[in-house]
């Protein structure tokens, strides 16, 4: 009876699966997966193993089409466009994030839980209005900060804190500063950057850090724990990229660029429950 015949599951170069009678020679271009059994058992095996029925060549083609790659010039242009959206938002008082409590909570968590007594100097990427960063100044740290525009709050903070607060206008990709700092803080800028400028950003961070310095990085955390890579969304007409990271994903990226992820923590945004992943890093 046919049900008693033995079959094997076979697969071709395109990843397509089928069943083949074990008594017959397997056709050219196909090979056995090693599973053998009754025909219905082989069909059950195929159903459980062959999850994506598209040919391998089609999968590769579709992945190539969906992966947007930019030249270096295009990446810099997109980075500049993103920077310009922030300039406009600051200029028209649309920097809503400046008053987000979760950004203050991130800084408080970083600076109450992960600093050492000898840490005194801080360089902040995206210091903005300084509202969130005032906790750093009140804790007697020396704060140097960079952002895309001279914020209207800076003069008031300068009067209050004097030389303790040193903000300037610039781009972290182009920063030239001979000083070295105990702590580099990025409290929500990096996850808006294009992937093509990740390495340049990390290189700038390393150039500003003391050898034993710390890098405090806050990024959006991917809410779906089953994903290997986090989602990407866009704001401001597609010019502001919002990248969500899994912990494994950001750790691999940091490791690739010369950092060790020493510890993590999390802070939630009260208005939408998005988790911010706090990364405490050091140079390799």
N, C-alpha and C positions, 0 to 999 in steps of 0.2 A: 504493500500500500504506500501511496505517496507520503502519507504522514509519517511513515517509518523511515523514509529516506533521510540521509544526513546531508545537510547543507552547510556552507561556510559563508560568512559575510565578507564581501570583497569591496575594495575601494579603488578608484582611479586617481589620476594626477590632479583632477579637479575637485577631489574630496567627495565625489558622488559615491553613494553606497548601493549595493545590490546583494542578492543572494545567488549562490552558485552550487550546483550539485557537486559534492566532493568527489564523485566518481569521474567527473569530466575535467579536462585540462582547463585551467583558468586562462581566459583570453589575454592576448597581449595588451598591455596598458592597464591591467588590473592586477591587484594582489590581495591576498587574504589578510584580514585584520587579526586573524588568530581565533576568532569566535566561531565555533561549530556547534550545530544542534539541529533539531527539527526545524522545518521551514518557518513555522509560526514563532519559534523561539528566536530564530535569526531576524525575523521581521520586528519582533519586540526589541531586540538589541539595536537594530538600526534606528528605531524610533527614539530610543533613549540616548544614542550616541550622536546621531546626525541632526544637530540642533538647527543649523543654518543650511537650507537646501540650495542656496545660491552656489553656482560654480565658483571655485577659488579665484579664477581670473576675473570674474565679475565683482566679487567682493573687493579684490585689490583695486580694480578700476574705480569702483564707487568710493572707496576710502581715499584714493588719490584725488578724486573730484571734490570730496567733502573737506579735505584738509587744505585750508587756505595758507599759502606760504607767501611771505613777502620778501622782497629784496631788502638789503640793508637800508637803502635810501627810502623805500616805501615804509619800512618799520619806523624809521626816524620821523617821517612825515606823519604817520599815525600817532606817534608819541607826542609830537608837537601839537596835533589837533586835540588830543586829550588834554594837554596842558592848557591850551587856549580855552577849552570849556570851563576849566577851573578859574582861569583869569576872569572870564565873563561872569561866572557865578559870584565870585568875590566882589567884583565891581558893582554888581546890582543887588548885593546883600541877599543872594540866593544860596549862600553856604549853610544850608540847613543843618549839615552834620556838625557844625561848630558847637551846637548846643546839645548834641546827643549825650545822654548820661552814660551810655555804655562805653564811649571813648574815654571818658573820665575814669570809669571803672577799670578799663584795661590798664591804663597808666598806673592807677593805684595798686592794682594787682602786681604788675611788673615791679614797681618800686618799693613795695612793702614786703614782697615775698622772695625776690630773686637778686637783690643787690647785696654787695658786700660793703662793710664799713669803709674800706679804702676807696670805693667808687665815688668820684666827685664830679667828673665832667661828662656831659651828655651832648650828643649831636642828634637832633631830631629831623628826620626826613618828613616834610609836610607839616611844619609847625602851625600853619594856618593862623587862626585868630589868637592862639595861645591860651584859649579858655580851658581846654582840656589839660594843657601842659603846665598850668599854673601850680598844680600840685607838686611838680618837680622843683619849681622855684621856691615854693614855700618849704620844701624839704631841704633847702640849702644846697642844691646842686647848681653847678655852673651850666647854663643851657645855651647852646648854639643851635639855631634852627634855620632851615632853608625852606622856602616856598616860592610859588610862581609869581606872587605879587606882594607888595608891601602892605600888609593888612592895617586897617585903621586902628586896630587895638594895640599895635606895637608901641607907639609913642607912650601910651599910658603905662604899659608894662615896663618900658624903659625908665620912666619916672619912678615907678614903684621899686624896681629891682636893680636899677643902675647897670653897672658893668656885668652883673650876674646874668643878664639876658642879652644875647648877641644874635639877633635875627638878620638874615640877608636874603635877597632875591636871587634865585638861580634854579638850576636843574641838577638833580643828583647825578645824572649821566655826565655832566660837564664840570662838576665841582673840582676846584683846585684849592686845596687847603693843606698846609704843611702840618697843622696841629693834629695830634692823636688824642682819642677820647676813650674813656673807660667804658662808655655805653653808647651804642648807636641804636636809636629808636625809630622804628617805622610802625606807626599806629594806624595803618590802613591805607597806605599808598600803593604798595607793591602789587596788590591783587587787582589794580586797575591797569597795570603795565602790559604791553605786548610781550609775548614770549621771546621774541627776537632781541629784546633789550634786557632780558633777565641777567645774562652773564655780565653785561656792562654795569648793571646796577649793583650786582654782588661785588664786582671788582672795586667799584667806588666805595662801597661799605667797608670792604677789607682795608682799603688804603687809608681810611679814617680811623680804624680801630687800633688801639694798643695791642701788642702781641697777646696779652692775657685779657683783652677786653671782651665785652659781651655784646651780642646783637639781639635786641628784642624786636621780634617781628610778629605783627598781628594780621591775620588773614581770615577771610570768610571760610568757614568749614562746610564741606559738602554734607548735606543732611542725609543723603542716602548711603548708609554704611555698606551696602552691597557693591557700590561702584568702585572701580580702581582709579578713575579720574573724575574730578569734580566738574560740574556744569559751568557754562559760560553764558552770561546774559549781557545785554548792552543797554545803555542809557544815553540820553542827550543825542538822539538821532544816530545812534550807533557809534558815537565818538568816544564814549566812556565805557570801557570794558570792565566787567565785574566777574572775576574768576573765583570759583569756589574750589578749595583744595581738600583732598583727604589727607589725613596725617601722614600716611605712607608716601603719598605723592609729594608733599612739601619736604619731607625728610630726604627723599631721594634727590630732589632738586637742590636742596641745600648741600647735601653730600657731594653732588656732582660739581658744585661751585666752591668747594673748599671750606665748608662749615660742618660742624658736628652739632646735631640737635641734642642738647643735654636734658631738656625738660619741656613739658607742655602744661598748659592750663586752658581753661575756657571761660568765656564771659558771654552771656546771652543778651541780645537786644530785646528790650521789653516790648517794643511795638510790633515786632514780627517774629520773635523767637529765633531769629538767625543766630547761630553760634559763631562766635569769634574764637579762632584757635590762636592761643598765645604760644609763640615759639621762643625758647631761650637757647641761644646758639653761641658757639665759640669757633674761632678759627681752628682748622686742623693743625 
